[in-house]
Amino acid sequence: MNVTAETNREEDVSYFWLFPDGSVSDEKNPLSTKLEYGQYEILLFAYDEITGEIMSSILQIDHRPIPKKAKSSSSTKYMLDLKDVPQDRGG
């Protein structure tokens, strides 16, 4: 399973992902460990290195098998767009 963060800037932003299995990543577009099918919450914290703002969001996913008619790939990709989701801000 892949997750992707979309922001309006490519630089000066740090990421911290927390996955349901307890693994973490500081990559913008990490590949998480394999998860069984089910419902999960993935947490993302993004730190704006210019303004000092911390944005956080929860990605709630329902990870299900890809139907056989659909083009299959080796992983399922979920995207979290920080430009369009409600954000908690801290400093």
ChimeraX attribute file (.defattr): number of C-alpha atoms within 10 A of each C-alpha:
attribute: neighborCount
match mode: 1-to-1
recipient: residues
	/A:1	14
	/A:2	15
	/A:3	17
	/A:4	15
	/A:5	18
	/A:6	14
	/A:7	15
	/A:8	8
	/A:9	8
	/A:10	8
	/A:11	10
	/A:12	10
	/A:13	17
	/A:14	14
	/A:15	19
	/A:16	17
	/A:17	24
	/A:18	17
	/A:19	17
	/A:20	14
	/A:21	12
	/A:22	8
	/A:23	10
	/A:24	17
	/A:25	15
	/A:26	14
	/A:27	13
	/A:28	19
	/A:29	18
	/A:30	17
	/A:31	15
	/A:32	18
	/A:33	14
	/A:34	10
	/A:35	13
	/A:36	10
	/A:37	10
	/A:38	10
	/A:39	12
	/A:40	17
	/A:41	14
	/A:42	17
	/A:43	17
	/A:44	22
	/A:45	20
	/A:46	21
	/A:47	19
	/A:48	17
	/A:49	12
	/A:50	9
	/A:51	10
	/A:52	12
	/A:53	15
	/A:54	18
	/A:55	18
	/A:56	20
	/A:57	20
	/A:58	17
	/A:59	16
	/A:60	13
	/A:61	12
	/A:62	11
	/A:63	16
	/A:64	11
	/A:65	11
	/A:66	12
	/A:67	8
	/A:68	7
	/A:69	6
	/A:70	7
	/A:71	7
	/A:72	11
	/A:73	8
	/A:74	7
	/A:75	12
	/A:76	14
	/A:77	13
	/A:78	16
	/A:79	12
	/A:80	20
	/A:81	14
	/A:82	18
	/A:83	11
	/A:84	9
	/A:85	12
	/A:86	11
	/A:87	14
	/A:88	11
	/A:89	14
	/A:90	10
	/A:91	9
